[in-house]
């Protein structure tokens, strides 16, 4: 039995959600080799628990079969409620990264005194994803401000650590004290899409900065779960956008946006 199984309070909990992406999760877990102080929580939203039988029998892996699709918000919150780590990494199943790389990001974040961070995300073709950004002030960009519109940073041009306002849900490293301050993902209103932007907006309102660490790199295959049903994906995206605007700016702003597509 490895040391992880004896630890009641690990340093880091890595949470990933499965929805009919068994092979991706298996490949991700293979990269996440056991390390002292690290637990892996897999929340399975799939119709069956076939993944459970494909995973290696490791004491650092905690598998939970929900029996229904809780969505991105609900699935992550399910994992967060069971996580024991001081730090939590919400990590998409369609990513590949080593445990050592994650711990390096954690160390960078802690050493610089921040509570939230995001890595550089790289696509299979080598392109850098724009996964962090800002919420503009009224003076800087009135339209962005009025519609709480996220302005994404061109991450390919960033080579040093920078503080930003928002991060996307593919890879989010968060200290557990942050959830106590602003709450978890809003599963009541968001099933999939814009829950990460809503969470970031709450961070921004509370003055909690996000550290973008381009020195840490994670391969992001992109959309493996949601792309199984493109029509449903688009429907979920538009619903998430409308809910985000209604919640943070009001029904009128959501209606105006739907008419003029200010935020697409």
N, C-alpha and C positions, 0 to 999 in steps of 0.2 A: 504494500500500500504506500503510495507516494505521500510526501509531506503535506500536499495541498488538502488532502481529505481531513487532516487533523486540525486545520486552521479554521477558527470560527470567524475571524475578522481579517480576510485577505486584504491586501493593498489595492488590488484592482479586480473589478468584475467586468468581463467582456460579454456584452449582450448582443445576440444576433437572432433574427426572426427567420423562420423558414415558412414559405408558402409554396409548396410543390417545387422546391429547388434543392432536392436532396443531394444531388451530385455536387452542387456548388458549396453547400455547407460542409460536406465531407472533405472537399479539397481545401476549404478554408481552415478547418480544424486540423488538418494534417500540417499546415504551416504554423499553426499556433501550438508549438511544442510546450509541454508542461514546464512551468516555472514556479518556484516558491513564491507564494503571495498572490497568485493569479488564479481566478476561477473563470470558467466559461459557462455562460448560461444560454441555453438554446431554447427558444420559445417556438414551438411548432404549431402554426396556425393551419396546417394542411388538413384535408378531410380524413386522412389515415395517418397512423404513426409509423409509416414505413421507414422513415429516417432513423428512428431509434435503433433499428436492427442493423443499420449500415455504419453506425458510429463505433469508433474504437472504445473498448471498455477502459475508460480512464477515470480516475477518482477526481480529477479537476473539472470534469464536465458534468454539469447539472442539466438534465433534459426534462422539459415540461411539455406535455401534449395538452393543448387547450381544448381540443374537440370542436373548435369553430374558428372562423377567421376573425380575429379581433382587430385586424388592420394594423397599420404601422404604429399609430399612437397607442392603441390598446395593447398590442403585443409588446411594445417596449415598456409600457407601464407595468404590465404583468411581470416582466423580467426585473424591472427596477424594484418592485415590491418584494422580490425574493433575493435580491442581490445583497451581499454582505460587505462589499468592498468600500473602501474610503473613496476611491475614484471609480467612475463608471464610464465605460466606452460603449456607446451605441454604434454598432458596426453592421453595415449591410451584409447580407449573405453573398452578394455578388462582388466581394472584394477579396484580395489576396494580400496578406501581410504577415510578417513574422512576429512572434511574441517579443523578441528583442527590440524590434523597431517601435512597437507600441510602448514598451517600457522606456525607450529613449525619449519619445514624445512626452510621456508622463514626467520624466525627470526634467526635461527642458521647461515644461509648464510650471512645475513646482519650484524649480530653482529661480525662476523669474517672478514668482509670486502671483501667478494668475490661477483662476479657477476653472476656466473653459478654454479649450484649444481645438484646432482643426489642422489636419495634415495637408500636404499637397496630394491631390488625387490625379492619377495618371490613367488615361484610357489605354486599351490594348494597342492602339495605333501610335502611341507616344504623345498624343496631345494632352495638354494640361487642362483640367476642368476648372471652371470658375465656381468654386464652392464656398466663397466667403465674400463679404461686402459690407455695405453701409446703409444706414437710414439717414437720408438727407434732412437738413434743417430747412425751414421755410425760406430763409434768405439764399441758401445755396441752390435749391431746386424746389420751387413752390409746388409743382405738380407732384413730384415724388413725395413731398411731405404730406400733402393733402390726402393722398391715396395710400400712405404708409408703404410706399413702393420701395422694394429693395433694389439697391444699385450694386451690382456684382463687380468685384475687382477682377481685372485682367491678370489672373494668377501666373500666367506664363512669363510675365514681366517682373515678377517679385522673386527676389533671391535672398532676402533677409527677413527675419521676423518682423511682423507688423501687427498692430492692434486694429481690429475691425469690430463691427457691430453684430454681424450675423454669420451663421454657418449653416450648411445644409446637412440633412440627416444621414448621409452616407457614412460619415465617421465623425462622431462628436464625443470628445473627452471632457467629462464634467465631474467636478468634485461634489460629493454628496450633500455638502452644505448649501449648494445652489438650489437644489430641489426643495429644500426646506424653506428657502427664501422666496422662490417664485412659483413653486409647484412643478409638477411633471408635465408631460405632453397632454394637450387638451383632447382626450379621447371622446369627450361628450360631443364636441363639435366637429372634430376632424377624424376621418377614417384613414385617408391617405392623401398626401399632398397639402402643402402649406402649414402643416403642423410644426415643421421645423422653423419656418419663417415666423410663425406666431410665437413659438418659444423664444426665438431670437429677439423678437420685438419686446417681449417681457424682460429679457436680459437687458436690452437697451434702455428701457424705461427705469430699471433699477440701477443703471449705471455699472453693470457687470460687463467688462470688455472681453473680447474673444481674441486669443493669441493665434495668429496664423503662422504655422511653423513649416516653411517650405523645405526645410532640411529633412523632414520626415515624409516619406513617400509611401503611398498605398495604391496598389493597382485596383482600379474600379472598372469592372466589366460593363456595368450599367443596365438597369431596368429589367433584369432577368425575370423577376417575379411579375411586375406590373405589365410587361410587354407580352405576357401570355394572352391577354385580351385587350387589344388596342382600343376598341370602342369603350370598354369599361374604364380603361386608363384615362382617356380624354374626359369621360363623364366625371370621374373622381377628381381630376385636376380642376375642371371648371367649378365643381361643387366646393372644393377646398378654397379656391380663390374667392368665391362669393362669400363663403363663411368667414374667411379671414378679413375681408373688407367690412362686412356687416358687423363683426365683433369689434374691430378696432377703429372703425370710422363711422359706422352706421349704415342703415339700409339704403339711404339716398345715394351714398357714395358707391355702394355696390351696384345699384341700379344704373347710375351714370356710367360706371365702368363697363357694364354689360352692353350698354348702348354704343359706347365709343371705343371700347377696347383699349383703355389707357394702360391697363396692366394685362399682359398676355402671357 
